[in-house]
Amino acid sequence: MDNRAIGVFDSGLGGLTVVKELHKILPNENIVYLGDTGRVPYGSRSRETIIKYAMQDINFLKKKDIKMIVAACGTVSSTLPREISENLGLPYADVILPSAQEACALTAHGRIGVVGTSASMRSNAYGKTIRNIRGDVRVFGNACPLLVHLVENGLVQPDNQITRLTVEMYLKPLMEENIDTLILGCTHYPIIYDIFNQILDYNVTLIDPGKCTARYVKKILTANGMLAERTKTGVTQYNVTDQVSGFDQTASLFLGEPVSGSLNQVELV
């Protein structure tokens, strides 16, 4: 057993959709969350900059005496080299492998769509991972660079016309390929899950990276005998790199519940 916290990071607050699911299936675990809100989004940055930022995020978390690192960010997950993620000195999980595994298991006709940031789509990480699991699957991707901004600014209501039109624009080429499964390849996107579902007329299986990743984290901790032994509910510490004002309102949107836990503004080096 291991009572140390799970470290979770994202470029902004989208990674809280992973925290939300961790709260559900691992309620006794402590969590240290880092949202690099001062530099969000990562998706439009160069590969070198994304790796630099990710390492600063990881180094911050490692100083918190954590037992595992979770990259709750599609951009980092698709960009951070394996020679780095596999040599951090503690278990590491990202959102790509768990999401790809679930998509391959659930696709009915082997036609999987992926939406994510520009950096995620450039890397083709989802496509490579999916084809390593199932060589018979066809993968169709499309970058959605505007969606993180829309979600971060609270334009998430199912009837919000700006967001609906934007999602329709991004989904059109994928719908023309008759996809039967769609990976929401950025942890911001589950916030507008209903909009995706409505536009796809509920005919496409949606893969939520938060749920997939949380289940994967539980699997790793269980396999390594690292689950917390406490019987009371764990606590979550929230850290952001920009101002903390307005955090509670925005974060509760991602968490699906009021924020409870400490909040700190931090500086990364």
C-alpha positions as CSV (number, residue, x, y, z in Angstrom):
1,M,0.0,0.0,0.0
2,D,1.1,3.6,-0.7
3,N,-0.6,6.6,0.8
4,R,1.3,9.2,-1.3
5,A,-0.7,11.3,-3.7
6,I,-1.3,10.8,-7.4
7,G,0.2,13.7,-9.4
8,V,-2.0,14.9,-12.3
9,F,-1.1,17.7,-14.7
10,D,-2.5,19.5,-17.8
11,S,-1.9,22.6,-19.7
12,G,-5.0,24.1,-18.2
13,L,-8.1,22.8,-16.4
14,G,-9.2,20.2,-18.9
15,G,-7.3,17.6,-16.9
16,L,-9.8,18.0,-14.2
17,T,-12.0,15.7,-16.2
18,V,-9.5,13.0,-15.3
19,V,-9.5,14.1,-11.7
20,K,-13.3,13.9,-11.7
21,E,-13.2,10.2,-12.7
22,L,-10.3,9.5,-10.3
23,H,-12.5,10.9,-7.5
24,K,-15.2,8.4,-8.5
25,I,-13.3,5.2,-8.8
26,L,-10.4,5.9,-6.4
27,P,-12.1,8.1,-3.7
28,N,-9.6,7.3,-1.0
29,E,-6.6,8.6,-3.0
30,N,-5.0,12.0,-2.4
31,I,-4.3,14.0,-5.6
32,V,-2.0,16.8,-6.4
33,Y,-3.2,18.6,-9.6
34,L,-1.2,21.1,-11.6
35,G,-2.9,23.2,-14.3
36,D,-0.5,25.4,-16.3
37,T,-3.2,28.0,-16.8
38,G,-0.6,30.7,-17.5
39,R,0.5,29.0,-20.7
40,V,-2.7,27.2,-21.9
41,P,-3.1,25.9,-24.5
42,Y,-0.1,23.7,-25.4
43,G,-1.7,22.5,-28.6
44,S,-0.4,25.3,-30.8
45,R,3.1,25.2,-29.5
46,S,6.2,23.6,-31.1
47,R,7.2,20.1,-30.1
48,E,10.3,21.4,-28.3
49,T,8.2,23.9,-26.2
50,I,5.6,21.3,-25.3
51,I,8.4,18.9,-24.0
52,K,10.0,21.8,-22.1
53,Y,6.7,22.7,-20.4
54,A,5.8,19.1,-19.7
55,M,9.1,18.5,-17.9
56,Q,8.6,21.6,-15.8
57,D,5.1,20.3,-14.9
58,I,6.5,16.9,-14.0
59,N,9.4,18.3,-12.0
60,F,7.0,20.4,-10.0
61,L,4.9,17.3,-9.2
62,K,7.9,15.1,-8.3
63,K,8.8,17.6,-5.6
64,K,5.4,16.8,-4.0
65,D,6.4,13.3,-3.1
66,I,3.9,11.6,-5.4
67,K,3.6,7.9,-6.3
68,M,2.5,8.2,-9.9
69,I,2.3,10.8,-12.7
70,V,-0.7,11.2,-14.9
71,A,-0.4,13.4,-18.0
72,A,-4.1,14.4,-18.3
73,C,-3.3,16.3,-21.5
74,G,-3.7,15.0,-25.0
75,T,-1.0,17.2,-26.4
76,V,1.6,16.2,-23.8
77,S,0.6,12.6,-24.1
78,S,1.1,12.6,-27.9
79,T,4.4,14.6,-27.8
80,L,6.5,13.5,-24.7
81,P,9.0,11.0,-25.9
82,R,8.8,7.5,-24.4
83,E,12.5,7.6,-23.4
84,I,11.5,10.4,-21.0
85,S,8.1,9.0,-19.8
86,E,9.6,5.6,-19.2
87,N,12.4,6.9,-17.1
88,L,10.8,9.2,-14.6
89,G,11.5,6.8,-11.7
90,L,7.8,6.3,-10.9
91,P,4.7,4.9,-12.8
92,Y,3.4,7.2,-15.6
93,A,0.2,7.2,-17.5
94,D,-1.1,9.3,-20.3
95,V,-4.5,9.5,-22.0
96,I,-3.6,8.0,-25.4
97,L,-3.1,4.3,-24.6
98,P,-6.2,3.8,-22.4
99,S,-8.4,5.7,-25.0
100,A,-7.0,3.7,-27.9
101,Q,-7.5,0.4,-26.2
102,E,-11.2,1.3,-25.4
103,A,-11.8,2.5,-29.0
104,C,-10.3,-0.7,-30.5
105,A,-12.5,-2.8,-28.2
106,L,-15.7,-0.9,-29.0
107,T,-15.5,-0.1,-32.7
108,A,-18.1,-2.0,-34.6
109,H,-16.7,-1.6,-38.1
110,G,-13.1,-0.6,-37.5
111,R,-13.5,3.0,-38.5
112,I,-12.2,5.2,-35.6
113,G,-12.2,9.0,-35.6
114,V,-9.9,11.1,-33.4
115,V,-10.3,14.8,-32.6
116,G,-7.6,16.7,-30.6
117,T,-5.3,19.7,-30.7
118,S,-3.1,20.6,-33.7
119,A,0.0,19.2,-31.9
120,S,-1.8,15.9,-31.1
121,M,-2.9,15.4,-34.7
122,R,0.5,16.3,-36.1
123,S,2.1,13.6,-33.9
124,N,-0.3,10.9,-35.2
125,A,0.2,9.3,-31.8
126,Y,-3.3,8.1,-31.6
127,G,-3.2,6.5,-35.1
128,K,0.1,4.7,-34.3
129,T,-1.1,3.4,-31.0
130,I,-4.4,2.2,-32.4
131,R,-2.8,0.4,-35.3
132,N,-0.3,-1.3,-32.9
133,I,-3.4,-2.7,-31.1
134,R,-5.4,-3.5,-34.2
135,G,-3.9,-3.5,-37.6
136,D,-7.2,-3.8,-39.4
137,V,-8.6,-0.5,-38.1
138,R,-8.9,2.6,-40.2
139,V,-8.2,5.9,-38.3
140,F,-9.4,9.3,-39.3
141,G,-8.2,12.4,-37.5
142,N,-9.0,16.1,-37.4
143,A,-7.5,19.0,-35.4
144,C,-9.9,21.2,-33.5
145,P,-7.8,24.2,-32.4
146,L,-10.7,26.4,-31.3
147,L,-12.4,24.0,-28.9
148,V,-10.0,24.5,-25.9
149,H,-10.6,28.2,-26.0
150,L,-14.3,27.8,-26.2
151,V,-14.4,25.4,-23.3
152,E,-12.0,27.4,-21.1
153,N,-14.2,30.4,-21.7
154,G,-17.3,28.6,-20.5
155,L,-19.1,28.3,-23.9
156,V,-20.2,24.8,-23.1
157,Q,-24.0,24.8,-23.0
158,P,-25.6,22.2,-25.4
159,D,-27.5,25.0,-27.2
160,N,-24.5,27.3,-27.6
161,Q,-24.5,28.1,-31.3
162,I,-20.9,29.2,-31.5
163,T,-19.6,25.9,-30.1
164,R,-22.1,23.8,-31.9
165,L,-21.2,25.3,-35.3
166,T,-17.5,24.9,-34.5
167,V,-17.9,21.2,-33.6
168,E,-20.0,20.6,-36.7
169,M,-17.3,22.1,-38.8
170,Y,-14.6,19.9,-37.3
171,L,-16.8,16.7,-37.4
172,K,-17.9,17.1,-41.0
173,P,-14.9,15.4,-42.6
174,L,-15.0,12.5,-40.1
175,M,-18.7,12.0,-40.6
176,E,-18.1,11.7,-44.3
177,E,-15.8,8.8,-43.5
178,N,-18.6,6.9,-41.7
179,I,-16.7,6.6,-38.4
180,D,-18.5,4.5,-35.8
181,T,-16.3,5.4,-32.9
182,L,-14.8,8.8,-31.9
183,I,-12.0,9.5,-29.4
184,L,-12.3,12.9,-27.7
185,G,-8.6,13.2,-27.8
186,C,-8.3,16.3,-25.5
187,T,-9.4,16.2,-21.9
188,H,-11.4,19.5,-22.5
189,Y,-13.7,17.8,-24.9
190,P,-15.8,15.7,-22.5
191,I,-17.2,19.0,-21.2
192,I,-19.1,19.3,-24.5
193,Y,-19.8,15.6,-24.8
194,D,-23.5,16.3,-25.3
195,I,-22.8,18.6,-28.2
196,F,-20.7,15.9,-29.9
197,N,-23.4,13.3,-29.3
198,Q,-26.2,15.5,-30.7
199,I,-24.3,16.4,-33.8
200,L,-23.4,12.7,-34.4
201,D,-27.1,11.9,-33.9
202,Y,-26.1,9.4,-31.1
203,N,-24.9,7.0,-33.7
204,V,-21.2,7.1,-32.9
205,T,-19.5,5.6,-29.8
206,L,-17.7,8.4,-27.9
207,I,-14.5,7.6,-26.0
208,D,-14.0,9.8,-22.9
209,P,-10.3,10.0,-22.1
210,G,-10.9,10.9,-18.5
211,K,-12.9,7.7,-17.8
212,C,-10.4,5.5,-19.7
213,T,-7.4,7.0,-18.0
214,A,-8.8,6.8,-14.5
215,R,-9.6,3.1,-15.0
216,Y,-6.0,2.6,-16.3
217,V,-4.5,4.4,-13.3
218,K,-6.5,2.1,-10.9
219,K,-5.2,-0.9,-12.9
220,I,-1.6,0.2,-12.5
221,L,-1.8,1.0,-8.8
222,T,-3.6,-2.2,-8.1
223,A,-1.1,-4.3,-10.0
224,N,1.8,-2.7,-8.2
225,G,0.2,-2.8,-4.7
226,M,0.2,1.0,-4.5
227,L,-3.4,1.7,-3.6
228,A,-3.9,4.0,-0.6
229,E,-4.8,2.1,2.6
230,R,-6.8,5.0,4.1
231,T,-10.5,4.5,4.6
232,K,-11.5,8.1,4.5
233,T,-12.0,10.2,1.4
234,G,-8.7,11.5,0.0
235,V,-7.9,15.2,-0.5
236,T,-7.0,17.1,-3.6
237,Q,-4.6,20.0,-3.8
238,Y,-5.0,22.3,-6.8
239,N,-2.2,24.3,-8.3
240,V,-2.4,26.8,-11.1
241,T,0.2,29.0,-12.8
242,D,-2.1,32.0,-13.4
243,Q,-4.4,33.9,-11.1
244,V,-6.7,31.9,-8.8
245,S,-9.7,34.2,-9.1
246,G,-12.5,32.5,-10.9
247,F,-10.9,29.1,-10.4
248,D,-13.8,27.6,-8.3
249,Q,-16.4,28.5,-10.9
250,T,-14.5,27.1,-13.9
251,A,-13.1,24.1,-12.1
252,S,-16.5,23.0,-10.8
253,L,-17.6,22.9,-14.4
254,F,-14.9,20.3,-15.2
255,L,-15.2,18.4,-11.9
256,G,-19.0,18.2,-12.0
257,E,-19.1,19.2,-8.4
258,P,-18.0,22.1,-6.1
259,V,-14.3,22.4,-5.6
260,S,-13.1,21.2,-2.2
261,G,-9.4,21.3,-1.3
262,S,-6.6,23.8,-1.2
263,L,-5.7,26.1,-4.1
264,N,-2.3,27.6,-4.8
265,Q,-0.8,29.9,-7.4
266,V,2.6,28.5,-8.3
267,E,5.6,29.3,-10.5
268,L,7.3,26.8,-12.6
269,V,11.0,26.7,-13.3
